[in-house]
Amino acid sequence: MKASGGSSPGPNHTGQLTVTEGTDSIVGLAMIDADGPTGIFVDRFGPVAW
């Protein structure tokens, strides 16, 4: 199965970010407490307008 859109990472499976950079937003979201914001889009630098 091939996903539509975008490009394949190729056989080396390398991306544009390091592992640490790629997980910045995930860790940030995991650290939001129960009273934090919901329904937001984020990248590694913070909330992204939509």
KELUM-727837 format. One record per atom (N, C-alpha, C): residue in one letter; y, z, x; atom name. Coordinates in Angstrom, 2 decimals, decimal comma. Layout:
BEGIN
[node a; [Y; Z; X]; CA]
...
END
This chain:
BEGIN
[node m; [-1,17; 0,00; 0,84]; N]
[node m; [0,00; 0,00; 0,00]; CA]
[node m; [1,23; 0,00; 0,89]; C]
[node k; [2,18; -0,85; 0,59]; N]
[node k; [3,41; -0,92; 1,36]; CA]
[node k; [4,58; -0,50; 0,49]; C]
[node a; [5,38; 0,42; 0,99]; N]
[node a; [6,56; 0,86; 0,24]; CA]
[node a; [7,63; -0,21; 0,30]; C]
[node s; [8,34; -0,35; -0,78]; N]
[node s; [9,40; -1,35; -0,80]; CA]
[node s; [10,68; -0,77; -0,22]; C]
[node g; [11,47; -1,62; 0,40]; N]
[node g; [12,74; -1,20; 0,97]; CA]
[node g; [12,56; -0,48; 2,30]; C]
[node g; [13,59; -0,45; 3,09]; N]
[node g; [13,53; 0,24; 4,38]; CA]
[node g; [12,67; -0,51; 5,37]; C]
[node s; [12,53; 0,06; 6,51]; N]
[node s; [11,70; -0,56; 7,53]; CA]
[node s; [10,63; 0,40; 7,99]; C]
[node s; [9,55; -0,13; 8,45]; N]
[node s; [8,45; 0,68; 8,94]; CA]
[node s; [8,81; 1,28; 10,29]; C]
[node p; [8,36; 2,52; 10,55]; N]
[node p; [8,66; 3,13; 11,85]; CA]
[node p; [7,91; 2,47; 13,00]; C]
[node g; [6,97; 1,60; 12,69]; N]
[node g; [6,22; 0,93; 13,75]; CA]
[node g; [5,08; 1,79; 14,25]; C]
[node p; [4,33; 1,28; 15,20]; N]
[node p; [3,14; 1,99; 15,66]; CA]
[node p; [3,42; 3,26; 16,45]; C]
[node n; [4,63; 3,44; 16,95]; N]
[node n; [4,94; 4,64; 17,73]; CA]
[node n; [5,42; 5,79; 16,86]; C]
[node h; [5,69; 5,54; 15,59]; N]
[node h; [6,12; 6,56; 14,64]; CA]
[node h; [7,31; 7,37; 15,16]; C]
[node t; [8,29; 6,69; 15,71]; N]
[node t; [9,48; 7,37; 16,17]; CA]
[node t; [10,61; 7,16; 15,17]; C]
[node g; [11,46; 8,12; 15,05]; N]
[node g; [12,59; 8,02; 14,14]; CA]
[node g; [13,89; 8,14; 14,90]; C]
[node q; [14,95; 8,27; 14,14]; N]
[node q; [16,27; 8,37; 14,75]; CA]
[node q; [16,65; 9,79; 15,11]; C]
[node l; [15,94; 10,77; 14,55]; N]
[node l; [16,26; 12,18; 14,78]; CA]
[node l; [15,13; 12,87; 15,53]; C]
[node t; [15,49; 13,94; 16,21]; N]
[node t; [14,45; 14,78; 16,81]; CA]
[node t; [13,79; 15,58; 15,68]; C]
[node v; [12,69; 16,23; 15,96]; N]
[node v; [12,04; 17,06; 14,95]; CA]
[node v; [12,99; 18,16; 14,48]; C]
[node t; [13,69; 18,78; 15,41]; N]
[node t; [14,64; 19,84; 15,05]; CA]
[node t; [15,73; 19,30; 14,15]; C]
[node e; [16,31; 18,17; 14,49]; N]
[node e; [17,36; 17,58; 13,65]; CA]
[node e; [16,82; 17,21; 12,27]; C]
[node g; [15,60; 16,71; 12,23]; N]
[node g; [15,01; 16,30; 10,96]; CA]
[node g; [14,69; 17,45; 10,04]; C]
[node t; [14,50; 18,64; 10,59]; N]
[node t; [14,18; 19,80; 9,76]; CA]
[node t; [15,38; 20,68; 9,45]; C]
[node d; [16,55; 20,36; 9,99]; N]
[node d; [17,75; 21,18; 9,75]; CA]
[node d; [18,01; 21,40; 8,27]; C]
[node s; [18,00; 20,35; 7,46]; N]
[node s; [18,31; 20,49; 6,04]; CA]
[node s; [17,20; 21,23; 5,30]; C]
[node i; [15,96; 21,04; 5,69]; N]
[node i; [14,84; 21,72; 5,04]; CA]
[node i; [14,93; 23,22; 5,26]; C]
[node v; [15,19; 23,62; 6,49]; N]
[node v; [15,32; 25,04; 6,80]; CA]
[node v; [16,52; 25,63; 6,09]; C]
[node g; [17,62; 24,90; 6,07]; N]
[node g; [18,81; 25,38; 5,36]; CA]
[node g; [18,55; 25,60; 3,89]; C]
[node l; [17,84; 24,68; 3,25]; N]
[node l; [17,51; 24,84; 1,83]; CA]
[node l; [16,55; 26,00; 1,61]; C]
[node a; [15,62; 26,19; 2,50]; N]
[node a; [14,65; 27,27; 2,36]; CA]
[node a; [15,31; 28,64; 2,48]; C]
[node m; [16,45; 28,70; 3,14]; N]
[node m; [17,14; 29,97; 3,36]; CA]
[node m; [18,15; 30,32; 2,26]; C]
[node i; [18,32; 29,45; 1,27]; N]
[node i; [19,24; 29,74; 0,16]; CA]
[node i; [18,60; 30,81; -0,72]; C]
[node d; [19,37; 31,84; -1,05]; N]
[node d; [18,82; 32,90; -1,89]; CA]
[node d; [18,81; 32,47; -3,36]; C]
[node a; [18,29; 33,33; -4,22]; N]
[node a; [18,12; 33,01; -5,64]; CA]
[node a; [19,44; 32,73; -6,35]; C]
[node d; [20,54; 33,25; -5,84]; N]
[node d; [21,85; 33,05; -6,46]; CA]
[node d; [22,59; 31,84; -5,88]; C]
[node g; [21,93; 31,11; -5,01]; N]
[node g; [22,57; 29,95; -4,36]; CA]
[node g; [22,71; 28,77; -5,29]; C]
[node p; [23,33; 27,70; -4,80]; N]
[node p; [23,55; 26,52; -5,63]; CA]
[node p; [22,23; 25,79; -5,93]; C]
[node t; [22,23; 25,06; -7,04]; N]
[node t; [21,08; 24,24; -7,42]; CA]
[node t; [21,57; 22,83; -7,70]; C]
[node g; [20,66; 21,88; -7,71]; N]
[node g; [21,01; 20,51; -8,06]; CA]
[node g; [21,92; 19,85; -7,05]; C]
[node i; [21,72; 20,12; -5,76]; N]
[node i; [22,58; 19,55; -4,73]; CA]
[node i; [21,78; 18,58; -3,86]; C]
[node f; [22,48; 17,63; -3,28]; N]
[node f; [21,92; 16,75; -2,27]; CA]
[node f; [22,47; 17,22; -0,93]; C]
[node v; [21,62; 17,30; 0,07]; N]
[node v; [22,07; 17,74; 1,38]; CA]
[node v; [21,52; 16,83; 2,46]; C]
[node d; [22,24; 16,77; 3,56]; N]
[node d; [21,70; 16,19; 4,78]; CA]
[node d; [21,80; 17,28; 5,83]; C]
[node r; [21,56; 16,95; 7,06]; N]
[node r; [21,53; 18,00; 8,08]; CA]
[node r; [22,89; 18,64; 8,34]; C]
[node f; [23,96; 18,05; 7,80]; N]
[node f; [25,29; 18,59; 8,00]; CA]
[node f; [25,80; 19,40; 6,80]; C]
[node g; [25,06; 19,39; 5,71]; N]
[node g; [25,47; 20,15; 4,53]; CA]
[node g; [25,42; 19,32; 3,26]; C]
[node p; [26,08; 19,81; 2,20]; N]
[node p; [26,05; 19,10; 0,92]; CA]
[node p; [26,64; 17,69; 1,02]; C]
[node v; [26,04; 16,78; 0,26]; N]
[node v; [26,48; 15,38; 0,22]; CA]
[node v; [26,96; 15,09; -1,20]; C]
[node a; [28,14; 14,53; -1,32]; N]
[node a; [28,68; 14,17; -2,64]; CA]
[node a; [27,80; 13,12; -3,29]; C]
[node w; [27,62; 13,20; -4,57]; N]
[node w; [26,88; 12,20; -5,30]; CA]
[node w; [27,62; 11,88; -6,52]; C]
END
